[in-house]
């Protein structure tokens, strides 16, 4: 396989490949083991789908309809590039009997357009505007998986986790905010086996890049500011934007900058050592070398020593979410929370801060009982096993899929014995 994100190798027999995939899918749903010819990207997605409690005979649920859907997508950033999507993909979708679909960052379909007969067929599996097609809701599928892994991906036939979707093939690519790099959603082309071609994946990827370029032109000009902005939520490597530069920081440099941005008065070397390293054998020499490398990355004049501090204020998405929570603006805080703080970090101070922010926000969501905010948290990767949030969601939006997921979580809590999902991966 030359490209793991493309479904079929050149010259492969689609019918034979479908037969092998169906056998592999049945084996996985029965025994939890993955066999060839399943690609790694699909195998990983199947495992995530199973952990989220998705069943192979399930279906998508419609979460937004009528006026709610109209107002939501009118305000969504991707509404600005919908004319571009139609221009680049509309004719291709109609002539090829395909569908053009656009989802948000949570996998909710905002637009589904294209060939009339194909749209009617897609309604049978609830591939309609307002339906949630995130991996955590319906398992492996191109738009949901593209958002989950932040990569263009093609899903062919029985690679789909839910059986009723397996007659279809789709290719999708994520679309990012050109200023922050955040995933805004994905653009997707869905249809029959004819889409199982590398060109289909390249096509949607090119459309996504064109949309990002268009969004960059449409963004309002930002007022001149000397305040750098640090994005660290939902990222293993933070992004620092300022003075005309975009700097992606290493994991350790990300940790240091997050901590220093919260302590404008500065931190001593000993304080940073305790904040960053679990291993007490790490020496001050190691820390000084790391800070010297960070100083070169940031450029002259931004990082000073004795104590170590930033010479200019740095605004961070962490601080924004904290301020909104403290002021009671829970909806704004939830919209600004794009994931756990530096999720792979094991630095003690970062771990404490990560837990404090997440616990504070989830507590506010449970208390607020807003069904949309609870659903967004529950269906996000960091909330898929959060039983308290699922209980709160079931109390205000007791749909069949929500009740089923809550029952599965409570069953796991009540029976801690190993299941097939905990067996070693083959």
C-alpha positions as a printed Julia matrix, in Angstrom:
426×3 Matrix{Float64}:
   0.0     0.0     0.0
   1.71    3.17   -1.16
  -0.57    5.52    0.75
  -2.29    4.26    3.94
  -4.98    6.95    3.62
  -6.12    5.65    0.19
  -8.52    2.7     0.23
  -7.43    0.59   -2.75
  -4.07   -0.27   -4.23
  -3.78    0.29   -8.0
  -5.08   -2.74   -9.85
  -6.93   -4.21   -6.87
 -10.22   -6.03   -7.49
 -12.88   -3.99   -5.64
 -15.31   -6.92   -5.34
 -12.7    -9.23   -3.83
 -11.49   -6.48   -1.52
 -15.06   -5.89   -0.29
 -15.44   -9.61    0.45
 -12.22   -9.68    2.51
 -13.17   -6.49    4.35
 -16.57   -7.85    5.32
 -14.94  -10.97    6.71
 -12.46   -8.84    8.67
 -15.27   -6.6     9.93
 -17.29   -9.59   11.16
 -14.2   -10.98   12.9
 -13.58   -7.67   14.65
 -17.16   -7.19   15.85
 -17.29  -10.78   17.12
 -13.82  -11.22   18.61
 -12.18   -7.8    18.7
  -9.23   -8.8    16.51
  -8.21   -7.04   13.31
  -7.12   -9.05   10.29
  -5.86   -8.18    6.84
  -6.59   -6.41    4.54
  -7.68   -3.71    7.02
  -5.46   -0.61    6.82
  -3.94    0.69   10.07
  -5.92    3.95    9.86
  -9.14    1.93    9.61
  -8.13   -0.59   12.3
  -7.37    2.25   14.72
 -10.71    3.86   13.86
 -12.58    0.6    14.44
 -11.0     0.34   17.89
 -11.96    3.92   18.73
 -15.49    3.25   17.49
 -15.83    0.15   19.65
 -14.47    1.96   22.71
 -17.08    4.68   22.13
 -19.82    2.06   22.3
 -20.82    2.25   18.62
 -22.64   -0.85   17.42
 -22.28   -2.18   13.86
 -26.06   -2.1    13.41
 -26.56    1.44   14.65
 -27.46    4.59   12.77
 -26.78    8.31   12.93
 -29.02   10.55   15.01
 -30.24   13.97   13.86
 -29.28   16.57   16.45
 -30.03   19.81   14.61
 -33.14   20.44   12.54
 -35.15   23.25   11.01
 -34.45   26.61   12.61
 -31.69   25.35   14.9
 -29.77   23.95   11.95
 -30.25   27.07    9.85
 -29.05   29.48   12.51
 -26.13   27.25   13.52
 -24.69   26.8    10.07
 -25.29   30.45    9.12
 -22.92   31.4    11.94
 -20.38   28.65   11.26
 -17.08   29.77    9.65
 -17.46   27.22    6.83
 -20.59   29.03    5.62
 -18.22   31.59    4.13
 -16.67   29.02    1.8
 -19.79   27.07    0.93
 -20.06   28.9    -2.43
 -16.5    27.78   -3.16
 -17.32   24.17   -2.29
 -20.31   24.28   -4.65
 -18.25   25.83   -7.43
 -15.45   23.27   -7.17
 -17.45   20.15   -6.33
 -21.1    20.74   -7.24
 -20.91   19.66  -10.87
 -18.65   16.72  -10.05
 -21.12   15.51   -7.42
 -24.21   15.91   -9.61
 -22.72   14.44  -12.78
 -21.11   11.53  -10.95
 -24.21   10.79   -8.84
 -22.23   11.67   -5.72
 -22.88   13.88   -2.71
 -21.0    16.92   -1.46
 -21.1    17.05    2.33
 -19.62   19.47    4.86
 -19.44   18.79    8.6
 -18.41   20.87   11.59
 -15.57   20.13   14.0
 -17.85   17.8    15.99
 -18.78   15.7    12.95
 -22.26   17.19   12.54
 -23.31   17.42    8.91
 -24.12   21.01    7.98
 -24.74   20.61    4.24
 -25.45   17.56    2.09
 -25.95   18.36   -1.6
 -25.67   16.63   -4.94
 -27.48   14.13   -7.11
 -31.19   13.9    -6.19
 -31.52   10.13   -6.31
 -28.28    9.66   -4.34
 -29.54   12.07   -1.68
 -32.73   10.05   -1.3
 -30.68    6.86   -0.92
 -28.44    8.52    1.68
 -31.47    9.52    3.76
 -31.94    5.82    4.57
 -28.77    5.96    6.69
 -29.47    9.48    8.03
 -26.69   11.04    5.98
 -28.6    14.31    6.14
 -27.96   17.86    7.39
 -28.06   18.05   11.17
 -27.03   14.43   11.76
 -23.95   13.65   13.85
 -21.4    11.6    11.9
 -18.56   11.77   14.39
 -16.63    8.54   14.94
 -17.94    8.41   18.5
 -21.5     8.42   17.17
 -21.45    6.26   14.01
 -17.97    4.79   13.87
 -15.56    4.85   10.97
 -16.58    7.17    8.12
 -14.65    9.68    6.05
 -15.89   13.02    7.47
 -15.96   11.81   11.06
 -12.59   10.08   10.85
 -10.96   13.01    9.01
 -11.98   15.29   11.87
 -10.84   12.75   14.48
  -7.34   12.22   13.04
  -6.96   15.64   11.38
  -5.93   14.04    8.09
  -7.53   13.49    4.68
  -8.91    9.96    4.6
 -10.78    7.67    2.24
 -13.17    5.02    3.56
 -14.25    2.22    1.23
 -17.25   -0.1     1.55
 -16.92   -2.47    4.54
 -14.26   -0.26    6.1
 -17.26    1.66    7.46
 -18.01    0.49   10.99
 -21.81    0.57   10.66
 -23.12   -2.05    8.26
 -25.82    0.06    6.63
 -23.11    2.5     5.46
 -20.98   -0.22    3.87
 -22.43    0.08    0.33
 -20.89    3.57    0.2
 -17.42    5.02   -0.41
 -16.34    8.46    0.76
 -13.3    10.71    0.91
 -12.93   13.71    3.21
 -10.34   16.28    4.24
 -10.29   18.54    7.3
 -10.51   22.32    6.88
  -8.54   24.49    9.3
  -8.81   28.03   10.56
  -5.9    29.68    8.69
  -5.08   31.88   11.65
  -5.1    29.39   14.53
  -4.74   26.05   12.76
  -7.83   24.68   14.52
 -10.03   22.15   12.7
 -13.26   23.85   11.61
 -14.78   20.73   10.05
 -14.33   18.65    6.92
 -15.39   18.58    3.3
 -16.49   15.2     1.94
 -17.45   13.5    -1.31
 -19.68   10.42   -0.89
 -20.95    7.95   -3.47
 -20.31    4.52   -4.9
 -17.24    2.36   -5.52
 -16.05    4.7    -8.27
 -14.77    7.05   -5.59
 -12.3     4.41   -4.34
  -9.51    6.02   -6.33
  -6.51    8.05   -5.14
  -7.72   10.97   -7.25
 -10.84   11.31   -5.08
  -8.75   11.82   -1.96
  -6.44   14.26   -3.73
  -9.46   16.14   -5.02
 -11.06   16.77   -1.61
  -7.67   17.63   -0.15
  -7.15   20.27   -2.83
 -10.65   21.65   -2.2
  -9.95   21.87    1.54
  -6.7    23.78    0.89
  -8.55   26.15   -1.46
 -11.14   26.77    1.25
  -8.42   27.59    3.77
  -6.87   30.05    1.34
 -10.28   31.65    0.79
 -10.88   31.9     4.53
  -7.53   33.63    4.95
  -8.63   36.28    2.45
 -12.02   36.7     4.13
 -10.69   37.04    7.67
 -10.95   40.58    9.01
  -7.66   42.36    9.35
  -6.41   42.07   12.89
  -5.45   45.27   14.64
  -1.76   45.72   15.18
  -0.77   44.26   18.51
   2.42   43.45   20.31
   0.78   40.71   22.37
   1.77   37.21   21.23
  -0.96   34.54   21.38
  -0.31   31.03   22.64
  -2.58   28.11   21.66
  -2.06   25.03   23.82
  -5.51   23.46   24.29
  -5.95   20.22   22.38
  -2.35   20.32   21.14
   0.7    18.29   22.09
   2.82   21.08   20.59
   1.71   24.65   21.31
   1.52   27.35   18.65
   2.84   30.85   19.31
   1.64   33.62   16.98
   2.96   37.15   17.12
   5.14   39.76   15.45
   4.33   38.27   12.06
   5.58   34.8    13.07
   3.94   31.43   13.71
   6.14   29.19   15.82
   5.28   25.57   16.56
   6.99   24.7    19.81
   8.39   21.38   20.95
   6.56   19.61   23.76
   9.01   20.76   26.45
   9.1    24.31   25.12
   5.3    24.28   25.07
   5.23   23.33   28.74
   7.7    26.06   29.67
   5.84   28.77   27.77
   2.47   27.77   29.24
   3.9    28.03   32.74
   5.76   31.29   32.17
   2.7    32.89   30.54
   0.82   32.21   33.8
   3.59   33.69   35.93
   4.48   37.14   34.57
   6.51   37.73   37.73
   8.78   34.87   36.68
   9.87   31.5    38.06
  13.2    30.5    39.52
  15.16   27.61   38.12
  14.19   25.43   41.09
  10.52   26.28   40.65
  10.66   25.36   36.97
  12.47   22.11   37.73
   9.72   21.06   40.15
   7.0    22.17   37.73
   8.43   20.38   34.7
  10.12   17.18   35.84
   8.84   14.22   37.83
  12.37   12.85   37.96
  14.21   14.62   40.76
  17.55   13.57   39.26
  17.16   16.09   36.41
  19.8    18.76   36.96
  19.64   22.54   36.61
  22.13   22.19   33.75
  19.55   20.26   31.72
  16.94   22.95   32.34
  19.31   25.79   31.44
  20.17   24.05   28.16
  16.45   23.69   27.35
  15.82   27.35   28.12
  18.75   28.39   25.95
  17.24   26.46   23.04
  13.85   28.07   23.7
  15.44   31.53   23.71
  16.87   30.87   20.24
  13.46   29.66   19.0
  11.64   32.71   20.34
  14.18   35.21   19.13
  15.99   37.94   21.03
  14.43   39.83   23.89
  11.38   37.68   24.72
  12.81   35.43   27.45
  14.9    36.75   30.31
  16.43   35.04   33.33
  16.92   35.53   37.09
  14.07   34.73   37.4
  13.0    33.18   34.13
  10.19   35.28   32.73
   8.63   36.56   29.52
   9.45   40.2    28.81
   6.03   40.87   27.19
   2.55   39.61   28.14
   1.48   36.48   26.27
  -2.24   35.79   25.84
  -3.17   32.1    25.9
  -6.29   30.12   25.08
  -5.93   28.59   28.54
  -6.28   31.98   30.21
  -9.24   32.89   27.99
 -11.17   29.76   29.0
 -10.34   30.34   32.67
 -11.52   33.96   32.57
 -14.78   32.97   30.88
 -15.44   30.28   33.46
 -14.71   32.64   36.33
 -17.16   35.19   34.91
 -19.88   32.57   34.45
 -19.74   32.63   30.62
 -19.96   28.84   30.37
 -21.06   28.71   26.73
 -18.17   30.92   25.65
 -15.76   28.86   27.77
 -16.99   25.63   26.19
 -16.63   27.05   22.68
 -13.07   28.12   23.47
 -12.11   24.74   24.91
 -10.71   22.75   22.0
  -9.29   19.9    24.04
  -7.18   19.09   27.09
  -4.13   21.24   27.75
  -1.03   19.65   26.16
  -2.65   16.18   26.5
   0.59   14.19   26.2
   2.45   16.26   28.79
   3.49   14.59   32.05
   4.96   17.75   33.59
   3.45   17.87   37.12
   2.35   21.52   36.94
   0.8    21.04   33.5
  -1.04   17.9    34.61
  -2.53   19.79   37.58
  -3.56   22.72   35.4
  -5.02   20.4    32.75
  -7.18   18.66   35.34
  -8.31   21.9    36.96
  -9.49   23.42   33.69
 -11.26   20.26   32.49
 -12.9    19.58   35.86
 -14.02   23.19   36.21
 -15.59   23.23   32.77
 -17.29   19.84   32.98
 -18.7    20.72   36.42
 -20.17   23.92   34.97
 -21.64   22.01   32.03
 -23.3    19.43   34.28
 -24.72   22.17   36.48
 -25.91   24.22   33.5
 -27.78   21.29   31.86
 -27.52   22.77   28.36
 -28.15   19.75   26.08
 -26.09   21.06   23.16
 -23.06   21.88   25.32
 -23.31   18.54   27.11
 -23.58   16.71   23.78
 -20.54   18.49   22.4
 -18.49   17.46   25.44
 -19.81   13.89   25.54
 -19.12   13.26   21.86
 -15.64   14.82   21.94
 -12.68   12.43   22.33
 -12.03   13.7    25.86
 -15.64   13.21   26.96
 -16.61    9.91   25.37
 -16.08    8.02   28.68
 -17.24   10.8    31.03
 -20.12    9.05   32.76
 -21.21   12.11   34.77
 -21.64   14.17   31.62
 -23.46   11.31   29.87
 -25.81   11.05   32.87
 -26.5    14.77   32.7
 -27.07   14.53   28.94
 -29.44   11.58   29.36
 -31.46   13.62   31.84
 -32.07   16.47   29.38
 -31.85   14.65   26.02
 -32.83   11.0    26.6
 -32.49    9.73   23.03
 -31.97    6.04   22.38
 -28.31    6.5    21.44
 -27.58    8.55   24.57
 -29.3     6.03   26.84
 -27.44    3.17   25.16
 -24.05    4.85   25.6
 -24.8     5.65   29.26
 -25.88    2.06   29.89
 -22.64    0.8    28.36
 -20.54    3.12   30.5
 -22.37    2.21   33.7
 -22.04   -1.47   32.84
 -18.28   -1.06   32.44
 -18.09    0.7    35.81
 -20.12   -2.02   37.48
 -18.14   -4.89   35.95
 -14.4    -4.1    35.95
 -13.48   -7.49   34.53
 -11.56   -7.57   31.25
 -13.54   -7.5    28.03
 -12.49   -8.26   24.48
 -11.77   -4.54   24.01
  -9.0    -4.89   26.6
  -7.3    -7.8    24.9
  -3.94   -7.13   23.26
  -4.24   -5.78   19.73
  -3.28   -8.2    17.02
